[in-house]
Amino acid sequence: MPSVRRLSHEFLERQGLTTFFGNPGSNELPFLADLPDGFRYVLGLHEGAVLGMADGYAQATGRPVLVNLHAASGSGNAMGALTNAVASRTPLVIVAGQQVRSAVGPEANLANVDAPALMKPLVGWAAEPACAQDVPRALAQAVFEARLQRRPTYLSVPYDDWDAEAGANSLPVLDRRVQRASVPGAEQGRLLAEQVASARRPALVLGGDIDTAGLFDDAVRLAERLGGPVWAAPSLFRLPFPNRHPLFRGVLPAGIAPVSRALEGHDLVLVLGAPVFRYHEHLPGPYLPEGTRLIQVTDDASAAARAPMGEALVADPGAVIDLLMKMLDSPSTPVGAYRTAPEPPTAEGSRLHPEEVFAALRDEMPEDTAYVVESTSTNAAWWRQMDLRRPGSYYFPAAGGLGFGLPGAVGVAMAQPDRPVVGVIGDGSANYGITALWTAAQHRIPVTFVLLRNGTYGALRWFGGLLGVPDAPGLDIPGLDFTRIAEGYGVPARHVSGAGELRAALAERPDHPRLLQVDTELTTPS
């Protein structure tokens, strides 16, 4: 009879979870013993970076990824990054080591007392098996729950379980498959199509789930069939629609009142693949303009249940798009040509305006480049200059938790080695995931990090004005030289001092990671 470890490894191999991201401790070593050929363990130097890399990797592949953390301390270190994975509905399977079973009750060192409770309510499912023979089944549940819910799961396993005999009843787990289908019924589909077709001025709001599900091009076809304006949902973490498309109106603001103002004049708002809505700034007002009806279509039952207004249909947005395409007539007028970006403003002195940086990225990088962005104070400048027309072109920390950008870019680049990947990182956020540079260097990942250095927490300065707190301490971060930090981790780096030099550097195509530090003028998110 195989051991729990061997059976679990075989199950993971059959499920395609052969790339692990982790930072091990003593409790995890027995799980990692005798890994089969073909398994790859990607070491990160801090658990926040580990989880951020796994988040980017899972989003880019669209498949569950296993994360290996160390008991309570390692799990705690990863929780900030976990908030982003929860908000982006990333299917991470987190397996953490636990003390031997006899040592948990006496609270021996490295025992995680009530381990599942530590990660709740963030994860979609958390458990610690009641006995060693239940580990393979519980591991399978963690994988299937992550896949079905599209949300991280957490399994704590006492380390003496891995050497135990699995037992005959554990063997059937190897052949298990769990699938999900969510197509609206005939009457639901007919009613929805009638509501959309009868609207005088419909508007479409698309969420990051559209890109996650591979529906980017389908959303374009639906929008052009409807012929009405398209917004991206607030607090955008993936781009669901080409941002220079003539129907695109931008990302909805993350406040109640400004969202309502943006949607004025529309009798129907169809929301696909997004919560309704993920607000940020507290700007109260009516949820919707008078006379506006909202219909949300999402496969996230929790998002449908908690929405404060509108109707909801829990269904696969892709199936709904297919249904509407079959039932709606084409518009009488063509949509027109894609918009061009404006000429970027220039900064005074030696600094560059962020729009100059983004114009250089747009012009010099290949059209299929994937961008992992964590420079929140330059958000408005980003959307004014970039021209993103491909699926999977944009990743952003979904919950706003800093530390995603650097490791997320590493994970995306590992998942898509044949696609150019650029991490656009602010100097404030870079420090939260800086150790990911070491992993990029060790694996020789050809990712470009563009480090925007303005010497301050720019987004916080903007929020200080919004909240009437202009004199808050701790907002400046002078004296950071990321070229020296990057080189210390093994990543070649240079300080770029002008637009011409930046464009020349971006035109190069090295086969290794690199960091380009650019001093930029302070801007605001909007």
Helices and strands as residue ranges (DSSP letters): H 4-14, E 19-22, G 26-28, H 29-32, E 40-43, H 47-61, E 65-69, H 71-87, E 92-98, H 101-104, H 115-119, E 125-127, G 132-134, H 135-149, E 153-158, G 159-161, G 168-175, H 186-198, E 202-206, H 208-212, H 216-226, E 230-232, E 248-251, H 256-262, E 268-272, E 293-298, H 301-306, E 311-314, H 317-327, H 354-364, E 370-374, G 376-378, H 379-385, E 394-395, H 405-415, E 421-426, H 427-430, H 436-442, E 447-453, H 458-466, H 482-489, E 493-496, H 499-507, E 514-519
